[in-house]
Amino acid sequence: MKLLQEKIMREGKVLSDDVLKVDAFLNHQIDPVLMQEIGKEFAKRFKDEKITKIVTIESSGIAPAVMAALEFGVTVVFARKRKSLTLQDNMYIAKVYSYTKQETNEISISKQYIHEDDRVLIIDDFLANGQAALGLMNLVQQAGATVAGIGIVIEKAFQDGGSKLRESGVRVESLAEIASLNNGTVRFVEHAVAEVK
């Protein structure tokens, strides 16, 4: 997605060979026009999947998930990272290791919001080691629902999360795939474009 790549180049900050900071438009301050385009792109890519629900994780996945949900005309359920006094019982729970924060969290979703007849699109802001997406898949599978696909805003293709998820047989669509952050420079994965004859 060219618009997203341009935004990353203009406003993203490479903090190390592994860390890209995009808080100017995605995970602290949100660019709503960009999020709307991201939602449309996810809807286009998964249009044939009969999506009935979108699942994400708080908090950075919520904006792109809501915009995609508007396009699909479905609801969004976000997994919570912290326990709430109003959400105690009847929960699906999974453990997720955060590479960025170097800690393990329990994520949870109320059982009343995902059902076995749901076809779920999982959406998240980043894909690095795949732990958040695997945790969300676990929650959906506990409900007996179908994971129809995973939509990722930015994938760090140089880490193994994408290959892990794809090897499990789930369809993964990433809007921007980063090949490298070496030497403070963002390099995107180049996709071959077949010539039409």
C-alpha positions as CSV (number, residue, x, y, z in Angstrom):
1,M,0.0,0.0,0.0
2,K,1.9,3.0,-1.4
3,L,0.2,5.6,0.9
4,L,1.2,3.7,4.0
5,Q,4.8,3.2,2.7
6,E,5.1,7.0,2.0
7,K,3.8,7.8,5.5
8,I,6.3,5.4,7.1
9,M,9.2,7.0,5.1
10,R,8.1,10.5,6.0
11,E,7.1,10.1,9.7
12,G,8.4,6.8,10.9
13,K,11.6,6.8,13.0
14,V,14.1,3.9,13.0
15,L,15.2,3.4,16.6
16,S,17.4,0.3,15.9
17,D,17.8,-2.5,13.4
18,D,14.6,-4.1,15.0
19,V,12.5,-1.2,16.1
20,L,10.4,1.2,14.0
21,K,8.6,4.0,15.8
22,V,5.3,5.0,14.1
23,D,3.6,6.7,17.0
24,A,3.1,9.9,14.9
25,F,0.3,8.3,12.9
26,L,-0.5,4.7,14.1
27,N,0.0,3.8,17.8
28,H,-0.1,7.0,19.8
29,Q,-1.3,9.8,17.5
30,I,-3.7,8.4,14.8
31,D,-4.1,9.7,11.3
32,P,-7.8,9.1,10.7
33,V,-7.6,9.6,6.9
34,L,-4.8,7.0,6.6
35,M,-6.8,4.6,8.9
36,Q,-9.8,5.0,6.7
37,E,-7.7,4.0,3.6
38,I,-6.2,1.1,5.6
39,G,-9.8,-0.1,6.5
40,K,-10.8,0.1,2.8
41,E,-7.7,-1.9,1.8
42,F,-8.3,-4.7,4.3
43,A,-12.0,-4.8,3.1
44,K,-10.8,-5.1,-0.5
45,R,-8.3,-7.9,0.3
46,F,-10.7,-10.0,2.4
47,K,-13.9,-9.2,0.5
48,D,-14.6,-12.9,-0.4
49,E,-14.1,-14.2,3.1
50,K,-17.6,-13.6,4.5
51,I,-16.2,-11.8,7.6
52,T,-18.7,-11.6,10.5
53,K,-16.5,-10.2,13.2
54,I,-13.1,-8.4,13.5
55,V,-10.8,-9.2,16.5
56,T,-7.8,-7.1,17.6
57,I,-5.8,-6.4,20.7
58,E,-5.8,-3.2,22.7
59,S,-4.8,-0.6,22.0
60,S,-2.9,0.0,18.7
61,G,-5.0,-2.5,16.7
62,I,-8.3,-0.8,17.5
63,A,-8.1,2.1,15.0
64,P,-7.4,0.0,11.9
65,A,-9.8,-2.7,13.1
66,V,-12.7,-0.2,13.5
67,M,-12.1,1.3,10.1
68,A,-12.1,-2.2,8.5
69,A,-15.3,-3.1,10.4
70,L,-17.0,0.0,9.0
71,E,-16.3,-1.3,5.5
72,F,-17.5,-4.8,6.3
73,G,-20.5,-3.7,8.3
74,V,-19.5,-5.9,11.3
75,T,-18.5,-5.4,14.9
76,V,-15.0,-5.2,16.5
77,V,-14.0,-7.2,19.6
78,F,-10.7,-6.2,21.2
79,A,-8.8,-8.5,23.5
80,R,-7.9,-6.8,26.8
81,K,-4.5,-6.9,28.2
82,R,-5.5,-5.9,31.7
83,K,-8.1,-7.4,34.0
84,S,-11.2,-5.3,34.5
85,L,-13.7,-5.3,37.4
86,T,-16.5,-5.6,34.9
87,L,-14.9,-8.5,33.0
88,Q,-14.1,-11.3,35.5
89,D,-15.9,-14.6,34.5
90,N,-16.7,-16.3,31.3
91,M,-13.6,-15.3,29.4
92,Y,-11.4,-16.8,26.8
93,I,-7.8,-16.2,27.9
94,A,-4.4,-16.6,26.2
95,K,-0.8,-15.6,27.1
96,V,1.1,-13.3,24.8
97,Y,4.8,-12.3,24.9
98,S,5.5,-8.7,23.8
99,Y,8.8,-8.3,22.1
100,T,8.7,-4.5,22.4
101,K,7.8,-4.5,26.1
102,Q,9.8,-7.7,26.9
103,E,6.9,-9.1,29.0
104,T,4.2,-11.7,28.9
105,N,0.6,-10.5,29.2
106,E,-2.7,-12.4,29.6
107,I,-5.2,-11.3,27.0
108,S,-8.9,-12.0,27.3
109,I,-12.2,-11.7,25.4
110,S,-15.6,-12.2,26.8
111,K,-17.2,-15.5,25.7
112,Q,-20.4,-13.6,24.8
113,Y,-18.8,-11.8,21.9
114,I,-17.4,-14.6,19.7
115,H,-19.4,-17.6,18.6
116,E,-18.6,-20.8,16.7
117,D,-20.5,-19.6,13.6
118,D,-18.2,-16.4,13.4
119,R,-15.8,-15.9,10.5
120,V,-13.1,-13.7,12.1
121,L,-10.7,-11.4,10.6
122,I,-7.8,-10.6,13.0
123,I,-6.3,-7.2,12.6
124,D,-3.2,-5.8,14.3
125,D,-0.8,-2.9,13.8
126,F,2.5,-4.8,13.8
127,L,3.7,-8.3,13.0
128,A,7.2,-9.1,14.2
129,N,7.5,-12.4,16.1
130,G,3.8,-13.3,15.6
131,Q,3.0,-13.7,19.3
132,A,0.0,-11.3,19.4
133,A,-1.6,-12.8,16.3
134,L,-1.0,-16.3,17.7
135,G,-2.7,-15.3,21.0
136,L,-5.6,-13.8,19.1
137,M,-5.9,-17.0,17.0
138,N,-5.9,-19.0,20.2
139,L,-8.9,-17.0,21.6
140,V,-10.9,-17.3,18.3
141,Q,-10.2,-21.1,18.3
142,Q,-11.2,-21.5,21.9
143,A,-14.6,-20.1,20.8
144,G,-14.8,-22.7,18.0
145,A,-14.9,-19.8,15.4
146,T,-13.0,-19.7,12.1
147,V,-10.0,-17.5,11.6
148,A,-10.7,-16.3,8.1
149,G,-7.5,-14.3,7.8
150,I,-5.1,-11.9,9.5
151,G,-4.6,-8.3,8.4
152,I,-1.4,-6.6,9.5
153,V,-0.7,-2.9,9.0
154,I,3.1,-3.2,9.1
155,E,5.0,-6.5,9.0
156,K,8.7,-6.8,9.9
157,A,9.4,-9.4,7.2
158,F,12.9,-9.9,8.6
159,Q,11.5,-11.4,11.7
160,D,9.8,-14.9,11.8
161,G,6.2,-14.1,12.8
162,G,4.9,-13.9,9.2
163,S,6.4,-17.2,8.2
164,K,5.1,-18.9,11.4
165,L,1.6,-17.7,10.7
166,R,1.6,-18.5,7.0
167,E,3.0,-22.0,7.8
168,S,0.0,-22.6,10.1
169,G,-2.2,-22.3,7.0
170,V,-3.8,-19.0,7.8
171,R,-4.0,-16.2,5.2
172,V,-1.9,-13.2,6.2
173,E,-2.2,-9.9,4.3
174,S,0.3,-7.1,5.3
175,L,-0.1,-3.6,3.9
176,A,3.5,-2.7,4.3
177,E,6.3,-5.3,4.5
178,I,9.6,-4.1,5.8
179,A,12.7,-6.0,4.6
180,S,15.2,-4.2,6.8
181,L,15.8,-1.4,9.2
182,N,19.5,-1.6,9.0
183,N,21.6,1.6,9.2
184,G,18.6,3.6,10.2
185,T,16.9,3.1,6.8
186,V,13.5,1.5,6.1
187,R,13.7,-0.9,3.1
188,F,10.4,-2.5,1.9
189,V,10.0,-6.0,0.5
190,E,9.9,-5.7,-3.3
191,H,7.1,-7.8,-4.8
192,A,7.6,-8.9,-8.4
193,V,4.8,-7.7,-10.7
194,A,3.9,-10.1,-13.4
195,E,3.8,-8.6,-16.9
196,V,0.5,-8.8,-18.7
197,K,0.8,-9.9,-22.3
